[in-house]
Amino acid sequence: MKFSLQHEDANSKARAGEITTDHGKIQTPIFMPVGTAGTVKAVHQKELKEDIEAQIILGNTYHLYLRPGLDTMQKAGGLHKFNSWDGPILTDSGGYQVYSLADRRKIIEEGVKFSSHVDGAKHFFTPENVMDTQRIIGADIIMAFDECTPYPCDYDYAKRSMGMTHRWLKRCCDRFDSTEPLYGYSQTLFPIVQGSTYKDLRIESAETIASFGREGNAIGGLSVGEPAEEMYEMCEIVCDILPKDKPRYLMGVGTPINILENIALGVDMFDCVMPSRNARNGMLFTKHGFMNMRNQKWKDDFSLLDPDGESYVDSFYTKAYVRHLMISKEILGAQIATLHNLAFYLWLVKEARKRIIDGTFVEWKNKMVVNMAQRL
């Protein structure tokens, strides 16, 4: 993987760059649709590529390990061939699922013992076998195995957890560097900064992660319930330490406003289930604000979903029709809403990139943040 920094904003820390992988180029800032179990819910791969122009998607190691399983994944020739997506893919290591399975797992120095949410079977993740698993899944960018601490989190726990994440990272790197890709293209390992919302821990973790000298770096353990102001403070501290010539990935973030504010702090890559999950529940994002499509007010509104057309579906469907689909629990409603939200998120980062390059980013960002906070 290669990263070229193409432009830096004069009035913020925002950057425009380009990541090159063996499956194609990614222009940053970028939002990555989440395909947890090998699919972005309710969206066909053709629509992802051709209609909303996604440049990279995510898969999740924990879920793919359980279903369809590594034997099937390897027989298929990796996730790209299994799901017929020929662009770049990033896989999360499963660390966040470990965090979310608090009542089903036990964390020890060697790794994490957990019970499957599918059938209750016992499993054990270690830094080494998570690297092996991600080799088999075959993503272009794979994540180090870490512990995502909850919020709030007391200082001593955050410090111990961070230390273990750093020790696990050493084991991840040793295993990754001693093994080879399985499918004829290269893979890249990103470490993850932790440290909860404690400034000194974030500084220590960012310095430690930077010292490993990997091709890119991630920021984890945010967007887990902390106030947005704390997220931004931690992100700015970390971005000021992580090397400028490598991409920075803020994991699991977030709202359109979160994304713009963190772009301004120097983040290049984002992912979040919010646009697709909220879409299935009837919430649509636009540059003028957000809409709950289940509301009665849209019942006889025959205007287009978003007259400005940030989503290719906007020119086809009216608010009244989408509300009808949502109220009727028709699958098409979830499809239209998901395509709309993902298209909006991808438009947002593409427009941010354009504004960074032409020098109007901060003025545009400040206006967008106000507009997008409005409930329509």
C-alpha positions as a LaTeX table, in Angstrom:
\begin{tabular}{lrrr}
\hline
Residue & $x$ (\AA) & $y$ (\AA) & $z$ (\AA) \\
\hline
Met1 & 0.00 & 0.00 & 0.00 \\
Lys2 & 1.15 & 3.53 & $-0.78$ \\
Phe3 & $-0.15$ & 6.89 & 0.44 \\
Ser4 & 0.49 & 10.22 & $-1.19$ \\
Leu5 & $-0.45$ & 13.46 & 0.59 \\
Gln6 & $-1.70$ & 15.74 & $-2.17$ \\
His7 & $-2.99$ & 18.86 & $-0.43$ \\
Glu8 & $-3.18$ & 20.39 & 3.05 \\
Asp9 & $-5.79$ & 22.96 & 4.00 \\
Ala10 & $-4.35$ & 26.35 & 4.97 \\
Asn11 & $-7.01$ & 27.05 & 7.61 \\
Ser12 & $-7.30$ & 23.67 & 9.34 \\
Lys13 & $-5.49$ & 20.35 & 9.59 \\
Ala14 & $-7.63$ & 18.80 & 6.84 \\
Arg15 & $-5.80$ & 16.90 & 4.11 \\
Ala16 & $-6.49$ & 15.39 & 0.70 \\
Gly17 & $-4.53$ & 12.32 & $-0.33$ \\
Glu18 & $-4.59$ & 9.08 & $-2.25$ \\
Ile19 & $-4.13$ & 5.49 & $-1.07$ \\
Thr20 & $-3.01$ & 2.93 & $-3.63$ \\
Thr21 & $-3.78$ & $-0.76$ & $-3.07$ \\
Asp22 & $-3.53$ & $-3.75$ & $-5.37$ \\
His23 & $-7.32$ & $-3.56$ & $-5.81$ \\
Gly24 & $-7.38$ & 0.12 & $-6.74$ \\
Lys25 & $-6.92$ & 3.70 & $-5.57$ \\
Ile26 & $-8.79$ & 5.44 & $-2.74$ \\
Gln27 & $-9.06$ & 9.22 & $-2.66$ \\
Thr28 & $-9.10$ & 10.66 & 0.83 \\
Pro29 & $-10.89$ & 11.81 & 2.91 \\
Ile30 & $-12.99$ & 8.68 & 2.43 \\
Phe31 & $-15.99$ & 7.02 & 4.05 \\
Met32 & $-16.06$ & 3.21 & 3.95 \\
Pro33 & $-19.48$ & 1.49 & 3.91 \\
Val34 & $-19.63$ & $-1.30$ & 6.48 \\
Gly35 & $-20.25$ & $-4.81$ & 5.14 \\
Thr36 & $-20.02$ & $-6.69$ & 8.43 \\
Ala37 & $-20.85$ & $-10.19$ & 7.21 \\
Gly38 & $-19.56$ & $-9.81$ & 3.65 \\
Thr39 & $-22.40$ & $-7.57$ & 2.50 \\
Val40 & $-23.43$ & $-3.95$ & 2.94 \\
Lys41 & $-26.97$ & $-4.60$ & 4.13 \\
Ala42 & $-29.69$ & $-3.96$ & 1.51 \\
Val43 & $-27.21$ & $-2.85$ & $-1.18$ \\
His44 & $-26.07$ & $-4.77$ & $-4.25$ \\
Gln45 & $-22.34$ & $-4.67$ & $-5.07$ \\
Lys46 & $-23.16$ & $-3.20$ & $-8.50$ \\
Glu47 & $-24.99$ & $-0.32$ & $-6.79$ \\
Leu48 & $-22.06$ & 0.24 & $-4.42$ \\
Lys49 & $-19.58$ & 0.53 & $-7.25$ \\
Glu50 & $-21.55$ & 2.12 & $-10.10$ \\
Asp51 & $-24.30$ & 4.15 & $-8.47$ \\
Ile52 & $-22.86$ & 5.51 & $-5.22$ \\
Glu53 & $-19.20$ & 5.06 & $-6.22$ \\
Ala54 & $-17.89$ & 3.47 & $-3.03$ \\
Gln55 & $-14.11$ & 3.15 & $-3.24$ \\
Ile56 & $-13.55$ & 0.70 & $-0.37$ \\
Ile57 & $-15.81$ & $-1.40$ & 1.87 \\
Leu58 & $-15.38$ & $-3.17$ & 5.21 \\
Gly59 & $-15.74$ & $-6.74$ & 6.38 \\
Asn60 & $-15.58$ & $-7.95$ & 9.98 \\
Thr61 & $-13.21$ & $-10.67$ & 11.10 \\
Tyr62 & $-15.34$ & $-11.87$ & 14.02 \\
His63 & $-18.50$ & $-12.32$ & 11.94 \\
Leu64 & $-16.80$ & $-13.84$ & 8.88 \\
Tyr65 & $-14.82$ & $-16.21$ & 11.11 \\
Leu66 & $-18.10$ & $-17.51$ & 12.56 \\
Arg67 & $-20.09$ & $-17.43$ & 9.30 \\
Pro68 & $-19.39$ & $-18.65$ & 6.66 \\
Gly69 & $-16.16$ & $-19.75$ & 8.40 \\
Leu70 & $-12.52$ & $-19.82$ & 7.35 \\
Asp71 & $-12.73$ & $-23.08$ & 5.41 \\
Thr72 & $-15.37$ & $-21.67$ & 3.09 \\
Met73 & $-13.56$ & $-18.34$ & 2.87 \\
Gln74 & $-10.29$ & $-19.98$ & 1.82 \\
Lys75 & $-11.98$ & $-22.30$ & $-0.68$ \\
Ala76 & $-13.64$ & $-19.24$ & $-2.24$ \\
Gly77 & $-10.26$ & $-17.57$ & $-2.67$ \\
Gly78 & $-10.87$ & $-14.82$ & $-0.12$ \\
Leu79 & $-13.57$ & $-12.24$ & 0.48 \\
His80 & $-13.13$ & $-10.41$ & $-2.84$ \\
Lys81 & $-14.05$ & $-13.52$ & $-4.80$ \\
Phe82 & $-16.62$ & $-14.69$ & $-2.27$ \\
Asn83 & $-18.71$ & $-11.49$ & $-2.43$ \\
Ser84 & $-17.73$ & $-10.39$ & $-5.98$ \\
Trp85 & $-16.31$ & $-7.03$ & $-4.88$ \\
Asp86 & $-13.18$ & $-6.21$ & $-6.87$ \\
Gly87 & $-12.26$ & $-2.97$ & $-5.08$ \\
Pro88 & $-10.26$ & $-2.51$ & $-1.88$ \\
Ile89 & $-11.51$ & $-4.10$ & 1.36 \\
Leu90 & $-10.57$ & $-3.40$ & 4.99 \\
Thr91 & $-11.26$ & $-5.87$ & 7.81 \\
Asp92 & $-11.74$ & $-4.97$ & 11.47 \\
Ser93 & $-9.86$ & $-7.39$ & 13.70 \\
Gly94 & $-12.77$ & $-8.30$ & 15.96 \\
Gly95 & $-11.54$ & $-6.13$ & 18.83 \\
Tyr96 & $-14.74$ & $-4.08$ & 18.86 \\
Gln97 & $-16.87$ & $-7.23$ & 18.95 \\
Val98 & $-14.82$ & $-8.34$ & 21.96 \\
Tyr99 & $-15.76$ & $-5.02$ & 23.57 \\
Ser100 & $-19.45$ & $-5.46$ & 22.74 \\
Leu101 & $-19.60$ & $-9.07$ & 23.99 \\
Ala102 & $-18.81$ & $-8.10$ & 27.58 \\
Asp103 & $-21.05$ & $-10.82$ & 29.04 \\
Arg104 & $-19.73$ & $-13.53$ & 26.72 \\
Arg105 & $-15.94$ & $-13.13$ & 26.85 \\
Lys106 & $-12.89$ & $-13.27$ & 29.09 \\
Ile107 & $-9.79$ & $-11.22$ & 28.31 \\
Ile108 & $-6.40$ & $-12.63$ & 29.33 \\
Glu109 & $-2.87$ & $-11.75$ & 28.29 \\
Glu110 & $-2.78$ & $-14.52$ & 25.72 \\
Gly111 & $-5.98$ & $-13.35$ & 23.99 \\
Val112 & $-9.75$ & $-13.43$ & 24.34 \\
Lys113 & $-11.97$ & $-16.40$ & 25.11 \\
Phe114 & $-15.55$ & $-15.87$ & 23.96 \\
Ser115 & $-18.83$ & $-17.63$ & 23.24 \\
Ser116 & $-20.30$ & $-17.29$ & 19.77 \\
His117 & $-23.47$ & $-15.20$ & 19.59 \\
Val118 & $-24.63$ & $-17.64$ & 16.88 \\
Asp119 & $-24.58$ & $-20.99$ & 18.68 \\
Gly120 & $-22.78$ & $-20.45$ & 21.98 \\
Ala121 & $-19.68$ & $-22.40$ & 20.89 \\
Lys122 & $-16.41$ & $-21.52$ & 22.63 \\
His123 & $-13.65$ & $-19.76$ & 20.67 \\
Phe124 & $-10.29$ & $-18.16$ & 21.40 \\
Phe125 & $-8.83$ & $-15.16$ & 19.55 \\
Thr126 & $-5.12$ & $-14.34$ & 19.90 \\
Pro127 & $-3.11$ & $-11.68$ & 18.07 \\
Glu128 & $-1.50$ & $-14.47$ & 16.06 \\
Asn129 & $-4.59$ & $-16.32$ & 14.93 \\
Val130 & $-6.40$ & $-13.05$ & 14.18 \\
Met131 & $-3.57$ & $-12.22$ & 11.76 \\
Asp132 & $-3.92$ & $-15.70$ & 10.22 \\
Thr133 & $-7.69$ & $-15.25$ & 9.97 \\
Gln134 & $-7.33$ & $-11.92$ & 8.19 \\
Arg135 & $-4.80$ & $-13.46$ & 5.82 \\
Ile136 & $-7.48$ & $-16.04$ & 4.91 \\
Ile137 & $-10.22$ & $-13.41$ & 4.55 \\
Gly138 & $-7.79$ & $-11.55$ & 2.31 \\
Ala139 & $-8.57$ & $-7.87$ & 2.90 \\
Asp140 & $-6.19$ & $-5.25$ & 1.48 \\
Ile141 & $-5.96$ & $-3.49$ & 4.86 \\
Ile142 & $-6.17$ & $-5.51$ & 8.06 \\
Met143 & $-6.36$ & $-4.28$ & 11.63 \\
Ala144 & $-4.27$ & $-5.20$ & 14.65 \\
Phe145 & $-6.04$ & $-7.05$ & 17.46 \\
Asp146 & $-6.78$ & $-4.65$ & 20.32 \\
Glu147 & $-9.12$ & $-4.09$ & 23.24 \\
Cys148 & $-11.64$ & $-1.31$ & 22.83 \\
Thr149 & $-12.26$ & 0.09 & 26.32 \\
Pro150 & $-15.78$ & 1.18 & 27.32 \\
Tyr151 & $-16.84$ & 4.70 & 28.26 \\
Pro152 & $-16.64$ & 5.73 & 30.99 \\
Cys153 & $-13.50$ & 3.84 & 31.87 \\
Asp154 & $-11.38$ & 4.38 & 34.96 \\
Tyr155 & $-7.78$ & 5.47 & 34.44 \\
Asp156 & $-6.07$ & 2.35 & 35.79 \\
Tyr157 & $-8.14$ & 0.03 & 33.58 \\
Ala158 & $-7.53$ & 2.22 & 30.52 \\
Lys159 & $-3.78$ & 2.20 & 31.19 \\
Arg160 & $-3.60$ & $-1.58$ & 31.68 \\
Ser161 & $-5.71$ & $-2.19$ & 28.60 \\
Met162 & $-3.58$ & 0.14 & 26.50 \\
Gly163 & $-0.42$ & $-1.66$ & 27.60 \\
Met164 & $-1.91$ & $-4.99$ & 26.60 \\
Thr165 & $-3.02$ & $-3.57$ & 23.23 \\
His166 & 0.59 & $-2.47$ & 22.62 \\
Arg167 & 1.92 & $-5.93$ & 23.57 \\
Trp168 & $-0.66$ & $-7.54$ & 21.33 \\
Leu169 & 0.42 & $-5.21$ & 18.51 \\
Lys170 & 4.00 & $-6.50$ & 18.77 \\
Arg171 & 2.69 & $-10.04$ & 18.45 \\
Cys172 & 0.46 & $-9.03$ & 15.52 \\
Cys173 & 3.40 & $-7.47$ & 13.70 \\
Asp174 & 5.65 & $-10.46$ & 14.33 \\
Arg175 & 3.03 & $-12.86$ & 12.97 \\
Phe176 & 2.09 & $-10.63$ & 10.03 \\
Asp177 & 5.71 & $-10.08$ & 9.03 \\
Ser178 & 6.52 & $-13.80$ & 9.22 \\
Thr179 & 3.62 & $-14.85$ & 6.96 \\
Glu180 & 2.66 & $-14.15$ & 3.35 \\
Pro181 & $-0.57$ & $-13.15$ & 1.60 \\
Leu182 & $-2.52$ & $-16.12$ & 0.24 \\
Tyr183 & $-4.10$ & $-14.81$ & $-2.93$ \\
Gly184 & $-1.39$ & $-13.09$ & $-4.94$ \\
Tyr185 & $-1.86$ & $-9.48$ & $-3.79$ \\
Ser186 & $-0.36$ & $-7.54$ & $-0.90$ \\
Gln187 & $-1.93$ & $-6.79$ & 2.49 \\
Thr188 & $-1.21$ & $-3.97$ & 4.91 \\
Leu189 & $-1.45$ & $-3.96$ & 8.73 \\
Phe190 & $-2.72$ & $-0.90$ & 10.62 \\
Pro191 & $-2.05$ & $-0.56$ & 14.39 \\
Ile192 & $-4.72$ & 1.05 & 16.60 \\
Val193 & $-4.24$ & 3.88 & 19.12 \\
Gln194 & $-6.14$ & 3.39 & 22.40 \\
Gly195 & $-6.14$ & 5.20 & 25.77 \\
Ser196 & $-9.79$ & 6.05 & 26.39 \\
Thr197 & $-10.32$ & 9.79 & 26.99 \\
Tyr198 & $-7.13$ & 10.35 & 28.98 \\
Lys199 & $-4.77$ & 12.80 & 27.32 \\
Asp200 & $-1.53$ & 11.30 & 28.65 \\
Leu201 & $-2.56$ & 7.79 & 27.65 \\
Arg202 & $-3.54$ & 8.90 & 24.15 \\
Ile203 & $-0.18$ & 10.63 & 23.76 \\
Glu204 & 1.70 & 7.56 & 24.96 \\
Ser205 & $-0.32$ & 5.24 & 22.74 \\
Ala206 & 0.03 & 7.44 & 19.63 \\
Glu207 & 3.80 & 7.66 & 20.15 \\
Thr208 & 4.02 & 3.88 & 20.62 \\
Ile209 & 1.90 & 3.12 & 17.55 \\
Ala210 & 3.89 & 5.59 & 15.43 \\
Ser211 & 7.13 & 3.90 & 16.51 \\
Phe212 & 6.08 & 0.66 & 14.80 \\
Gly213 & 6.40 & 2.39 & 11.42 \\
Arg214 & 3.50 & 0.66 & 9.68 \\
Glu215 & 2.02 & 1.98 & 6.41 \\
Gly216 & $-1.07$ & 3.45 & 8.10 \\
Asn217 & $-2.49$ & 4.00 & 11.58 \\
Ala218 & $-5.91$ & 3.85 & 13.21 \\
Ile219 & $-7.56$ & 5.58 & 16.17 \\
Gly220 & $-9.86$ & 3.31 & 18.18 \\
Gly221 & $-11.87$ & 3.49 & 21.38 \\
Leu222 & $-13.82$ & 6.62 & 20.43 \\
Ser223 & $-17.50$ & 7.02 & 19.51 \\
Val224 & $-18.34$ & 4.61 & 22.35 \\
Gly225 & $-20.54$ & 7.00 & 24.30 \\
Glu226 & $-18.20$ & 9.87 & 25.15 \\
Pro227 & $-19.28$ & 13.50 & 24.44 \\
Ala228 & $-18.33$ & 14.69 & 20.96 \\
Glu229 & $-16.05$ & 17.35 & 22.45 \\
Glu230 & $-13.95$ & 14.65 & 24.13 \\
Met231 & $-13.78$ & 12.67 & 20.91 \\
Tyr232 & $-12.49$ & 15.72 & 19.04 \\
Glu233 & $-9.97$ & 16.54 & 21.77 \\
Met234 & $-8.52$ & 13.01 & 21.76 \\
Cys235 & $-8.51$ & 12.86 & 17.99 \\
Glu236 & $-6.63$ & 16.15 & 17.65 \\
Ile237 & $-4.01$ & 15.05 & 20.19 \\
Val238 & $-3.44$ & 11.78 & 18.33 \\
Cys239 & $-3.41$ & 13.29 & 14.82 \\
Asp240 & $-0.74$ & 15.76 & 15.92 \\
Ile241 & 1.52 & 12.81 & 16.81 \\
Leu242 & 0.81 & 10.24 & 14.09 \\
Pro243 & 3.05 & 10.70 & 11.02 \\
Lys244 & 1.73 & 13.08 & 8.37 \\
Asp245 & 2.87 & 10.89 & 5.47 \\
Lys246 & 0.60 & 7.97 & 6.43 \\
Pro247 & $-3.20$ & 7.67 & 6.39 \\
Arg248 & $-5.13$ & 8.07 & 9.65 \\
Tyr249 & $-8.26$ & 6.01 & 10.16 \\
Leu250 & $-10.80$ & 6.96 & 12.86 \\
Met251 & $-12.73$ & 3.77 & 13.57 \\
Gly252 & $-16.51$ & 3.66 & 13.93 \\
Val253 & $-17.18$ & 7.39 & 13.45 \\
Gly254 & $-19.84$ & 8.58 & 12.98 \\
Thr255 & $-22.48$ & 11.22 & 12.21 \\
Pro256 & $-21.99$ & 13.49 & 9.19 \\
Ile257 & $-21.05$ & 16.28 & 11.61 \\
Asn258 & $-18.51$ & 14.04 & 13.39 \\
Ile259 & $-16.92$ & 13.22 & 10.05 \\
Leu260 & $-16.49$ & 16.84 & 8.97 \\
Glu261 & $-15.12$ & 17.93 & 12.35 \\
Asn262 & $-12.60$ & 15.09 & 12.38 \\
Ile263 & $-11.55$ & 15.74 & 8.78 \\
Ala264 & $-10.69$ & 19.23 & 10.02 \\
Leu265 & $-8.43$ & 17.62 & 12.65 \\
Gly266 & $-6.47$ & 15.57 & 10.11 \\
Val267 & $-8.35$ & 12.25 & 9.78 \\
Asp268 & $-8.37$ & 10.57 & 6.35 \\
Met269 & $-10.56$ & 7.46 & 6.70 \\
Phe270 & $-13.90$ & 6.73 & 8.38 \\
Asp271 & $-16.41$ & 3.91 & 8.75 \\
Cys272 & $-19.68$ & 3.63 & 10.60 \\
Val273 & $-22.88$ & 1.56 & 10.51 \\
Met274 & $-24.96$ & 4.69 & 11.14 \\
Pro275 & $-25.93$ & 5.56 & 7.55 \\
Ser276 & $-27.14$ & 2.02 & 6.81 \\
Arg277 & $-28.57$ & 1.16 & 10.24 \\
Asn278 & $-30.40$ & 4.46 & 10.63 \\
Ala279 & $-31.70$ & 4.15 & 7.07 \\
Arg280 & $-33.41$ & 0.86 & 7.89 \\
Asn281 & $-35.14$ & 2.66 & 10.78 \\
Gly282 & $-36.32$ & 5.50 & 8.54 \\
Met283 & $-33.75$ & 8.24 & 9.23 \\
Leu284 & $-32.31$ & 9.97 & 6.19 \\
Phe285 & $-29.43$ & 12.46 & 6.14 \\
Thr286 & $-29.26$ & 15.47 & 3.83 \\
Lys287 & $-27.14$ & 18.60 & 3.69 \\
His288 & $-30.13$ & 20.58 & 4.99 \\
Gly289 & $-30.75$ & 18.32 & 8.00 \\
Phe290 & $-32.10$ & 14.88 & 8.83 \\
Met291 & $-35.56$ & 13.41 & 8.24 \\
Asn292 & $-37.55$ & 10.69 & 10.02 \\
Met293 & $-39.41$ & 9.19 & 7.08 \\
Arg294 & $-41.98$ & 7.56 & 9.38 \\
Asn295 & $-43.37$ & 10.94 & 10.40 \\
Gln296 & $-46.92$ & 11.85 & 9.37 \\
Lys297 & $-45.67$ & 15.12 & 7.83 \\
Trp298 & $-44.31$ & 13.24 & 4.81 \\
Lys299 & $-47.56$ & 11.35 & 4.07 \\
Asp300 & $-48.65$ & 13.67 & 1.25 \\
Asp301 & $-45.27$ & 15.27 & 0.42 \\
Phe302 & $-44.66$ & 14.42 & $-3.22$ \\
Ser303 & $-41.37$ & 16.30 & $-3.52$ \\
Leu304 & $-38.23$ & 14.29 & $-4.21$ \\
Leu305 & $-36.29$ & 12.79 & $-1.32$ \\
Asp306 & $-33.51$ & 15.33 & $-1.73$ \\
Pro307 & $-34.01$ & 17.83 & $-4.56$ \\
Asp308 & $-30.28$ & 18.66 & $-4.50$ \\
Gly309 & $-29.58$ & 15.11 & $-5.65$ \\
Glu310 & $-26.65$ & 13.95 & $-3.54$ \\
Ser311 & $-28.03$ & 10.41 & $-3.93$ \\
Tyr312 & $-28.79$ & 8.90 & $-7.31$ \\
Val313 & $-32.10$ & 7.56 & $-5.94$ \\
Asp314 & $-33.35$ & 11.09 & $-5.23$ \\
Ser315 & $-34.47$ & 11.69 & $-8.79$ \\
Phe316 & $-36.78$ & 8.66 & $-8.68$ \\
Tyr317 & $-38.65$ & 8.61 & $-5.37$ \\
Thr318 & $-40.78$ & 11.02 & $-3.38$ \\
Lys319 & $-40.90$ & 11.46 & 0.35 \\
Ala320 & $-44.52$ & 10.24 & 0.42 \\
Tyr321 & $-43.61$ & 7.03 & $-1.38$ \\
Val322 & $-40.61$ & 6.28 & 0.84 \\
Arg323 & $-42.74$ & 6.92 & 3.93 \\
His324 & $-45.35$ & 4.51 & 2.57 \\
Leu325 & $-42.67$ & 1.84 & 2.09 \\
Met326 & $-41.33$ & 2.37 & 5.62 \\
Ile327 & $-44.76$ & 2.23 & 7.27 \\
Ser328 & $-45.63$ & $-0.85$ & 5.21 \\
Lys329 & $-42.31$ & $-2.50$ & 6.13 \\
Glu330 & $-41.52$ & $-3.09$ & 2.47 \\
Ile331 & $-37.92$ & $-4.19$ & 1.81 \\
Leu332 & $-37.60$ & $-1.60$ & $-0.95$ \\
Gly333 & $-37.90$ & 1.14 & 1.68 \\
Ala334 & $-34.74$ & $-0.09$ & 3.43 \\
Gln335 & $-32.96$ & $-0.36$ & 0.08 \\
Ile336 & $-33.81$ & 3.16 & $-1.05$ \\
Ala337 & $-33.02$ & 4.68 & 2.33 \\
Thr338 & $-29.68$ & 2.85 & 2.62 \\
Leu339 & $-28.60$ & 3.88 & $-0.86$ \\
His340 & $-29.61$ & 7.45 & $-0.12$ \\
Asn341 & $-27.64$ & 7.67 & 3.14 \\
Leu342 & $-24.52$ & 5.97 & 1.81 \\
Ala343 & $-24.59$ & 8.15 & $-1.28$ \\
Phe344 & $-24.89$ & 11.23 & 0.94 \\
Tyr345 & $-21.95$ & 10.19 & 3.13 \\
Leu346 & $-19.81$ & 9.53 & 0.06 \\
Trp347 & $-20.87$ & 12.85 & $-1.47$ \\
Leu348 & $-19.95$ & 14.56 & 1.82 \\
Val349 & $-16.35$ & 13.30 & 1.89 \\
Lys350 & $-15.93$ & 13.87 & $-1.85$ \\
Glu351 & $-17.13$ & 17.46 & $-1.46$ \\
Ala352 & $-14.86$ & 17.90 & 1.58 \\
Arg353 & $-11.91$ & 16.78 & $-0.55$ \\
Lys354 & $-12.85$ & 19.26 & $-3.27$ \\
Arg355 & $-13.16$ & 22.06 & $-0.71$ \\
Ile356 & $-9.80$ & 21.21 & 0.88 \\
Ile357 & $-8.14$ & 21.47 & $-2.52$ \\
Asp358 & $-9.84$ & 24.74 & $-3.54$ \\
Gly359 & $-9.30$ & 26.41 & $-0.14$ \\
Thr360 & $-12.94$ & 26.78 & 0.96 \\
Phe361 & $-13.15$ & 23.83 & 3.37 \\
Val362 & $-13.48$ & 25.58 & 6.76 \\
Glu363 & $-16.15$ & 28.06 & 5.63 \\
Trp364 & $-18.11$ & 25.26 & 3.93 \\
Lys365 & $-17.66$ & 22.87 & 6.87 \\
Asn366 & $-18.91$ & 25.39 & 9.41 \\
Lys367 & $-22.04$ & 26.06 & 7.35 \\
Met368 & $-22.69$ & 22.35 & 6.79 \\
Val369 & $-22.35$ & 21.52 & 10.50 \\
Val370 & $-25.12$ & 24.01 & 11.34 \\
Asn371 & $-27.38$ & 22.85 & 8.52 \\
Met372 & $-27.02$ & 19.12 & 9.12 \\
Ala373 & $-27.97$ & 19.46 & 12.80 \\
Gln374 & $-31.51$ & 20.54 & 11.83 \\
Arg375 & $-34.42$ & 18.13 & 12.15 \\
Leu376 & $-36.56$ & 18.54 & 9.03 \\
\hline
\end{tabular}
